[in-house]
């Protein structure tokens, strides 16, 4: 057990976690980051499964997601952050100082503040061809990857607001968008559905699912095999990109029943801040953002969390 009470512990290691680590280090908070190992997401977050990043400022000729996250990590260490490649197993945020248990040995760490940056995971179709072609034409983020498919034919899978938004966004870039939905009725809001129905570049295939994504042997998406869930009839369509838009799951299981959450499971923060309902506990990145979900907004909220932790410590130095 570590007897030292840290100034801040950061849980998570995507753009939000590392930006928080950089700012906290520069404020001499000597942050300890648990970057994760296998629980929930992966160390480095969702950018680790993103081949090319073209929309992160400062990289005009694009950069590979893992390469960008390696640079984030190197900068955190250079600024003085301590990083442990371990999972956090349990937290106690009910009394101060806060307690975090981590690693295979379940060691105990205490801290005056905690910054949560555990991110979210896209929900996938869970078919083998999808896994094989992730980052090779299969994506879960139209804003991130849509530009790679200009004037091409793509599929969007889903029936909620996210699927509608992704379809509309892609219709401004792509030649055609085929929206594949399991049912006859959409879960999305009426206004969003109406916009999609009026869009002549979007074709809707109801009562259907993706049976297979083609072509794994070529290492790129060349088509999709759709199956009608009522007739069981299968149809192949030619596409170069497939976007899975069936939602995200925030990595919040550690905080259930302790921190306030929205109905969709994302952590609640006070508007315009990174503050949770527990003073001294801050949340940043995709674990609390289900609107923008971008690396650059995650990084910005990581900065906010670190600055707020520093100010909280200054105001509560008697702790």
Sine and cosine of phi, psi and omega as CSV:
sin_phi,cos_phi,sin_psi,cos_psi,sin_omega,cos_omega
0.00,0.00,0.70,-0.71,0.06,-1.00
-1.00,0.09,0.85,-0.53,-0.02,-1.00
-0.99,0.17,-0.38,0.92,-0.04,-1.00
-0.92,0.40,0.66,-0.75,0.14,-0.99
-1.00,-0.10,0.91,-0.41,-0.02,-1.00
-0.96,0.28,0.33,-0.94,0.09,-1.00
-0.99,0.17,-0.64,0.77,0.06,-1.00
-0.48,-0.88,0.60,-0.80,0.13,-0.99
-0.88,-0.48,0.72,-0.69,0.03,-1.00
-0.94,-0.35,0.80,-0.61,0.02,-1.00
-0.95,-0.32,0.94,-0.35,-0.02,-1.00
0.88,-0.48,0.44,-0.90,-0.18,-0.98
-0.60,-0.80,0.53,0.85,0.15,-0.99
-1.00,0.07,-0.29,-0.96,0.03,-1.00
-0.83,0.56,-0.60,0.80,0.01,-1.00
-0.92,0.39,-0.76,0.65,-0.04,-1.00
-0.88,0.47,-0.70,0.72,-0.04,-1.00
-0.95,0.31,-0.59,0.81,0.07,-1.00
-0.91,0.42,-0.65,0.76,0.08,-1.00
-0.87,0.50,-0.66,0.75,-0.01,-1.00
-0.90,0.43,-0.66,0.75,-0.01,-1.00
-0.90,0.43,-0.74,0.67,-0.01,-1.00
-0.93,0.36,-0.64,0.77,0.01,-1.00
-0.92,0.40,-0.61,0.79,0.03,-1.00
-0.90,0.43,-0.68,0.73,-0.02,-1.00
-0.93,0.37,-0.39,0.92,0.07,-1.00
-1.00,0.00,0.15,0.99,0.03,-1.00
0.90,0.44,0.56,0.83,0.05,-1.00
-1.00,0.04,-0.09,1.00,0.03,-1.00
0.74,0.68,0.87,0.49,-0.11,-0.99
-0.93,0.37,0.55,-0.83,0.16,-0.99
-0.94,-0.35,0.87,-0.50,0.01,-1.00
-0.96,-0.29,0.73,-0.68,0.19,-0.98
-0.98,-0.19,0.96,-0.29,-0.12,-0.99
-0.99,0.12,-0.12,0.99,0.00,-1.00
1.00,-0.06,0.19,-0.98,0.03,-1.00
-0.63,-0.77,-0.87,0.49,-0.01,-1.00
-0.64,-0.77,-0.26,0.96,-0.04,-1.00
-0.96,0.29,0.69,-0.72,0.09,-1.00
0.89,0.45,-0.85,-0.52,-0.01,-1.00
-0.98,0.22,-0.36,-0.93,0.01,-1.00
-0.85,-0.53,0.46,-0.89,0.05,-1.00
-0.80,0.59,0.78,-0.62,-0.06,-1.00
0.99,-0.15,-0.26,0.97,0.07,-1.00
0.97,0.23,-0.28,-0.96,-0.15,-0.99
-0.93,0.37,-0.33,0.94,0.04,-1.00
-0.92,0.40,-0.31,0.95,0.01,-1.00
-0.93,0.38,-0.29,0.96,0.06,-1.00
-0.91,-0.41,0.43,0.90,0.04,-1.00
-0.92,-0.40,0.88,-0.48,-0.06,-1.00
-0.93,0.38,-0.87,0.50,-0.07,-1.00
-0.87,-0.49,0.76,-0.65,0.07,-1.00
-0.92,-0.39,0.89,-0.45,-0.02,-1.00
-0.94,-0.35,-0.16,0.99,-0.13,-0.99
-0.94,-0.35,0.24,0.97,0.08,-1.00
-1.00,-0.06,0.84,-0.55,-0.08,-1.00
-0.82,0.57,0.63,-0.77,0.06,-1.00
0.98,-0.19,-0.08,1.00,-0.02,-1.00
-0.79,-0.61,0.97,0.24,-0.12,-0.99
-0.89,0.46,-0.48,0.88,-0.03,-1.00
-0.97,-0.26,0.44,0.90,0.03,-1.00
0.94,0.35,0.32,-0.95,0.02,-1.00
-0.53,-0.85,0.56,-0.83,0.05,-1.00
-0.94,0.35,0.62,-0.78,-0.02,-1.00
-0.81,0.59,-0.78,0.63,0.01,-1.00
-0.88,0.48,-0.55,0.84,0.02,-1.00
-0.93,0.37,-0.66,0.75,0.04,-1.00
-0.89,0.45,-0.68,0.73,-0.02,-1.00
-0.94,0.33,-0.52,0.85,0.09,-1.00
-0.89,0.45,-0.61,0.79,0.04,-1.00
-0.93,0.37,-0.65,0.76,0.09,-1.00
-0.84,0.55,-0.75,0.66,-0.06,-1.00
-0.89,0.45,-0.69,0.72,0.00,-1.00
-0.88,0.48,-0.63,0.78,0.00,-1.00
-0.93,0.37,-0.63,0.78,0.06,-1.00
-0.86,0.51,-0.72,0.70,-0.01,-1.00
-0.92,0.40,-0.67,0.74,0.00,-1.00
-0.86,0.50,-0.58,0.82,-0.01,-1.00
-0.99,0.17,-0.22,0.98,0.09,-1.00
0.90,-0.44,0.13,0.99,0.02,-1.00
-0.95,0.30,0.58,-0.81,0.12,-0.99
-0.99,-0.13,0.81,-0.59,-0.06,-1.00
-0.88,-0.48,0.78,-0.63,0.07,-1.00
-0.90,-0.44,0.78,-0.62,0.02,-1.00
-1.00,0.08,0.95,0.30,-0.05,-1.00
-0.64,-0.77,0.39,-0.92,0.11,-0.99
-1.00,0.00,0.58,-0.81,0.19,-0.98
-0.99,0.11,0.80,-0.60,-0.07,-1.00
-1.00,-0.05,-0.53,0.85,-0.10,-1.00
-0.33,-0.94,0.48,-0.88,0.09,-1.00
-0.73,-0.68,0.48,-0.88,0.18,-0.98
-0.83,-0.56,0.97,-0.24,-0.02,-1.00
-0.97,-0.26,0.23,0.97,-0.09,-1.00
-1.00,0.07,-0.31,0.95,0.03,-1.00
-0.61,-0.79,0.41,-0.91,-0.08,-1.00
-0.97,-0.23,0.66,-0.75,-0.08,1.00
-0.93,0.37,0.39,-0.92,-0.01,-1.00
-0.96,0.29,0.44,-0.90,-0.01,-1.00
-0.85,-0.53,0.68,-0.74,0.03,-1.00
-0.79,-0.61,0.73,-0.68,0.08,-1.00
-0.94,-0.35,0.75,-0.66,-0.11,-0.99
-0.57,-0.82,0.35,-0.94,0.11,-0.99
0.99,0.14,0.15,-0.99,0.00,-1.00
-0.88,0.47,-0.50,0.86,0.00,-1.00
-1.00,0.07,-0.05,1.00,0.01,-1.00
0.81,0.59,0.71,0.70,0.01,-1.00
-0.93,0.36,0.48,-0.88,-0.09,-1.00
-0.98,-0.22,0.74,-0.68,0.04,-1.00
-0.78,-0.62,0.63,-0.78,0.01,-1.00
-0.91,-0.43,0.55,-0.84,-0.03,-1.00
-0.49,-0.87,0.51,-0.86,0.03,-1.00
-0.97,0.22,-0.52,0.86,0.07,-1.00
-0.71,-0.70,0.39,-0.92,0.07,-1.00
-0.74,-0.67,0.74,-0.67,0.10,-1.00
-0.93,-0.37,0.87,-0.50,-0.04,-1.00
-0.99,-0.13,0.84,-0.55,0.01,-1.00
-0.62,-0.78,0.75,0.66,-0.13,-0.99
-0.99,0.14,-0.11,0.99,0.14,-0.99
0.95,0.31,-0.25,-0.97,0.02,-1.00
-0.61,-0.79,0.34,-0.94,0.03,-1.00
-0.87,-0.49,0.69,-0.72,0.10,-1.00
-0.92,0.40,0.61,-0.80,0.14,-0.99
-0.99,0.13,0.69,-0.72,-0.06,-1.00
-0.90,-0.43,0.18,-0.98,0.01,-1.00
-0.97,0.23,-0.38,0.92,0.00,-1.00
0.87,0.48,0.76,0.65,0.17,-0.99
-0.88,-0.48,0.55,-0.83,-0.12,-0.99
-0.82,0.57,-0.66,0.75,-0.04,-1.00
-0.91,0.41,-0.52,0.86,0.06,-1.00
-0.90,0.44,-0.73,0.69,-0.01,-1.00
-0.88,0.47,-0.65,0.76,-0.04,-1.00
-0.93,0.36,-0.44,0.90,-0.10,-1.00
-0.94,-0.35,0.19,0.98,0.09,-1.00
-0.87,0.50,0.76,-0.65,-0.02,-1.00
0.98,0.19,0.01,1.00,0.01,-1.00
-0.83,-0.55,0.52,0.85,-0.04,-1.00
0.82,-0.57,-0.27,0.96,0.08,-1.00
-0.97,-0.25,0.78,-0.62,-0.08,-1.00
-0.61,-0.79,0.32,-0.95,0.12,-0.99
-0.87,-0.49,0.32,0.95,-0.03,-1.00
-0.52,-0.86,0.97,-0.25,-0.01,-1.00
-0.92,0.39,-0.65,0.76,0.00,-1.00
-0.89,0.45,-0.60,0.80,-0.01,-1.00
-0.95,0.33,-0.69,0.72,-0.24,-0.97
-0.88,-0.48,-0.09,1.00,-0.07,-1.00
-0.84,0.55,-0.60,0.80,-0.06,-1.00
-0.89,0.46,-0.35,0.94,0.03,-1.00
-0.96,0.28,-0.17,0.99,-0.11,-0.99
-0.87,-0.49,0.47,0.88,0.03,-1.00
-0.83,0.56,0.72,-0.69,0.06,-1.00
0.86,0.51,0.44,0.90,0.05,-1.00
-0.88,-0.47,0.16,-0.99,0.00,-1.00
-0.99,-0.12,0.77,-0.64,-0.04,-1.00
-0.72,-0.70,0.28,-0.96,0.10,-1.00
-0.89,-0.45,0.62,-0.78,0.19,-0.98
-0.88,-0.47,0.72,-0.69,0.00,-1.00
-0.94,-0.35,0.81,-0.59,0.05,-1.00
0.52,-0.86,0.11,-0.99,-0.03,-1.00
-0.59,-0.81,0.13,0.99,0.01,-1.00
-0.98,-0.19,-0.14,-0.99,-0.02,-1.00
-0.85,0.52,-0.61,0.79,0.00,-1.00
-0.87,0.49,-0.71,0.71,0.01,-1.00
-0.89,0.46,-0.63,0.78,0.02,-1.00
-0.91,0.42,-0.72,0.69,-0.01,-1.00
-0.89,0.46,-0.69,0.72,-0.01,-1.00
-0.91,0.42,-0.65,0.76,0.01,-1.00
-0.89,0.45,-0.70,0.71,0.01,-1.00
-0.90,0.44,-0.69,0.72,0.00,-1.00
-0.88,0.48,-0.74,0.67,-0.04,-1.00
-0.92,0.39,-0.49,0.87,0.00,-1.00
-0.90,0.43,-0.36,0.93,0.05,-1.00
-0.99,0.15,-0.18,0.98,-0.04,-1.00
-0.89,-0.45,-0.63,0.77,-0.20,-0.98
-1.00,-0.07,0.28,-0.96,0.03,-1.00
-0.93,0.37,-0.79,0.62,0.07,-1.00
-0.61,-0.79,0.44,-0.90,0.09,-1.00
-0.80,-0.59,0.83,-0.56,0.10,-1.00
-0.97,-0.26,0.89,-0.46,-0.01,-1.00
-0.99,-0.11,0.89,-0.45,-0.06,-1.00
-0.97,-0.23,0.84,-0.54,-0.06,-1.00
-0.75,-0.66,0.65,-0.76,-0.10,-1.00
-0.94,0.35,-0.39,0.92,-0.13,-0.99
-0.86,-0.51,-0.07,-1.00,0.07,-1.00
-1.00,-0.08,-0.36,0.93,0.00,-1.00
-0.93,-0.36,0.62,-0.78,0.04,-1.00
-1.00,0.00,0.52,-0.85,0.10,-0.99
-0.99,0.13,-0.28,0.96,-0.10,-0.99
-0.92,0.40,0.27,-0.96,0.03,-1.00
-0.91,0.41,0.49,-0.87,-0.07,-1.00
-0.86,0.51,-0.64,0.77,-0.03,-1.00
-0.88,0.48,-0.66,0.75,0.00,-1.00
-0.93,0.37,-0.66,0.75,0.01,-1.00
-0.89,0.45,-0.69,0.73,-0.01,-1.00
-0.86,0.50,-0.65,0.76,0.01,-1.00
-0.89,0.45,-0.66,0.75,-0.01,-1.00
-0.92,0.39,-0.69,0.72,-0.02,-1.00
-0.89,0.46,-0.51,0.86,-0.02,-1.00
-0.99,0.12,-0.20,0.98,-0.07,-1.00
-0.99,0.11,0.91,-0.42,-0.10,-0.99
-0.94,0.33,-0.27,0.96,0.01,-1.00
-1.00,0.06,-0.13,0.99,-0.02,-1.00
-0.96,-0.29,0.83,-0.55,0.07,-1.00
-0.95,-0.30,0.70,-0.72,-0.03,-1.00
-0.95,-0.31,0.76,-0.65,0.09,-1.00
-0.92,-0.39,0.94,-0.33,-0.06,-1.00
-1.00,0.05,0.29,-0.96,0.11,-0.99
0.80,0.61,0.59,0.81,-0.09,-1.00
-0.69,-0.73,0.35,-0.94,0.04,-1.00
-0.67,-0.75,0.28,-0.96,0.06,-1.00
-1.00,0.08,0.89,-0.46,0.00,-1.00
-1.00,0.09,-0.61,0.79,0.00,-1.00
-0.36,-0.93,0.55,-0.84,0.09,-1.00
-0.97,-0.24,0.77,-0.64,-0.04,-1.00
-0.97,-0.23,0.65,-0.76,0.21,0.98
-0.70,-0.71,0.91,-0.42,-0.04,-1.00
-0.87,0.50,-0.60,0.80,-0.04,-1.00
-0.90,0.44,-0.46,0.89,0.02,-1.00
-1.00,-0.01,-0.18,0.98,0.01,-1.00
0.95,0.31,0.36,0.93,0.03,-1.00
-0.44,-0.90,0.33,-0.95,0.00,-1.00
-0.99,0.14,0.84,-0.54,0.06,-1.00
-0.88,-0.47,-0.24,0.97,-0.01,-1.00
-0.05,-1.00,0.02,-1.00,0.07,-1.00
-0.67,-0.74,0.68,-0.73,0.07,-1.00
-0.99,-0.15,0.92,-0.39,-0.03,-1.00
-0.99,-0.14,0.57,-0.82,0.06,-1.00
-0.85,-0.52,0.78,-0.63,0.09,-1.00
-0.97,0.23,0.85,-0.52,-0.14,-0.99
-0.96,0.29,-0.25,0.97,0.03,-1.00
-1.00,-0.06,-0.73,0.69,-0.08,-1.00
-1.00,-0.09,-0.24,0.97,-0.05,-1.00
0.93,0.37,0.15,0.99,0.02,-1.00
-0.95,0.30,0.65,-0.76,-0.01,-1.00
-0.94,-0.33,0.64,-0.77,-0.02,-1.00
-0.70,-0.71,0.70,-0.71,0.07,-1.00
-0.99,-0.14,0.71,-0.70,0.11,-0.99
-0.81,-0.59,0.56,-0.83,-0.02,-1.00
-1.00,0.06,0.85,-0.53,0.05,-1.00
-0.58,-0.82,0.24,-0.97,0.08,-1.00
-0.89,-0.45,-0.17,0.99,0.01,-1.00
-0.57,-0.82,0.57,-0.82,0.05,-1.00
-0.74,-0.68,0.81,-0.58,-0.04,-1.00
-0.93,-0.37,0.86,-0.52,0.02,-1.00
-1.00,-0.01,0.88,-0.48,-0.08,-1.00
-0.77,-0.64,0.85,0.53,-0.03,-1.00
-0.95,-0.33,0.29,0.96,0.11,-0.99
0.95,-0.30,0.08,-1.00,0.02,-1.00
-0.78,-0.63,0.42,-0.91,0.08,-1.00
-0.89,-0.46,0.91,-0.42,0.03,-1.00
-0.95,0.33,0.58,-0.81,-0.01,-1.00
-1.00,0.09,0.98,0.20,-0.12,-0.99
-0.87,-0.50,0.15,0.99,-0.10,-0.99
-0.86,0.50,-0.46,0.89,0.02,-1.00
-0.91,0.42,-0.38,0.93,-0.20,-0.98
-0.91,-0.41,0.14,0.99,-0.01,-1.00
-0.87,0.49,0.75,-0.66,0.03,-1.00
0.99,0.16,-0.06,1.00,-0.02,-1.00
-0.91,-0.41,-0.75,0.66,0.00,-1.00
-0.97,-0.22,0.58,-0.81,0.02,-1.00
-0.91,0.41,0.68,-0.73,0.00,-1.00
-0.77,-0.64,0.44,-0.90,0.16,-0.99
-0.95,0.31,0.17,-0.98,0.01,-1.00
-0.86,0.51,-0.47,0.88,-0.03,-1.00
-1.00,0.04,0.09,1.00,0.10,-1.00
1.00,-0.07,-0.11,0.99,0.04,-1.00
-0.98,0.22,0.53,-0.85,0.00,-1.00
-0.93,0.38,0.65,-0.76,0.06,-1.00
-1.00,0.06,0.73,-0.68,0.17,-0.99
-0.85,-0.53,0.48,-0.88,0.02,-1.00
-0.91,0.41,0.73,-0.68,-0.10,-1.00
-0.76,0.65,0.75,-0.66,0.02,-1.00
0.98,0.18,0.12,0.99,-0.02,-1.00
-0.68,-0.74,0.05,-1.00,0.12,-0.99
-0.96,-0.29,0.23,0.97,-0.11,-0.99
-0.98,0.19,0.75,-0.66,0.14,-0.99
-1.00,0.01,-0.16,-0.99,0.02,-1.00
-0.97,0.24,-0.16,0.99,0.05,-1.00
-0.96,-0.28,0.88,-0.48,0.01,-1.00
-0.84,0.54,0.74,-0.67,-0.01,-1.00
1.00,-0.06,-0.09,1.00,0.06,-1.00
-0.90,-0.43,0.82,-0.57,-0.11,-0.99
-0.84,-0.54,0.48,-0.88,0.01,-1.00
-0.76,-0.65,0.68,-0.74,-0.03,-1.00
-0.60,-0.80,0.34,-0.94,0.04,-1.00
0.98,0.20,-0.36,-0.93,-0.17,-0.99
-0.94,0.35,-0.19,0.98,0.04,-1.00
-0.94,0.34,-0.35,0.94,0.02,-1.00
-0.82,-0.57,-0.05,1.00,-0.04,-1.00
-0.90,-0.43,0.96,-0.30,0.04,-1.00
-0.94,-0.35,0.24,0.97,-0.01,-1.00
-0.98,-0.20,-0.79,0.61,-0.12,-0.99
-0.99,-0.13,-0.75,0.66,0.09,-1.00
0.80,0.60,0.72,0.69,0.02,-1.00
-0.89,-0.47,0.46,-0.89,0.01,-1.00
-0.86,0.50,-0.64,0.77,-0.08,-1.00
-0.94,0.33,-0.59,0.81,0.05,-1.00
-0.96,0.27,-0.56,0.83,0.07,-1.00
-0.88,0.47,-0.71,0.71,0.02,-1.00
-0.87,0.50,-0.68,0.73,0.02,-1.00
-0.87,0.49,-0.66,0.75,-0.01,-1.00
-0.96,0.29,-0.44,0.90,0.12,-0.99
-0.91,0.41,-0.65,0.76,0.10,-1.00
-0.87,0.50,-0.73,0.68,0.02,-1.00
-0.84,0.55,-0.71,0.70,-0.04,-1.00
-0.88,0.47,-0.68,0.73,-0.01,-1.00
-0.92,0.40,-0.69,0.73,0.02,-1.00
-0.90,0.44,-0.62,0.78,0.01,-1.00
-0.95,0.33,-0.59,0.81,0.07,-1.00
-0.89,0.46,-0.69,0.73,0.02,-1.00
-0.87,0.49,-0.71,0.71,-0.01,-1.00
-0.92,0.38,-0.60,0.80,0.03,-1.00
-0.90,0.44,-0.68,0.73,0.03,-1.00
-0.89,0.46,-0.65,0.76,0.01,-1.00
-0.91,0.42,-0.60,0.80,-0.03,-1.00
-0.99,0.16,-0.33,0.95,-0.06,-1.00
-0.84,-0.54,0.64,0.77,-0.11,-0.99
-0.93,0.37,-0.20,0.98,0.03,-1.00
-0.96,0.27,-0.22,0.98,-0.03,-1.00
-0.91,0.41,0.00,0.00,0.00,0.00
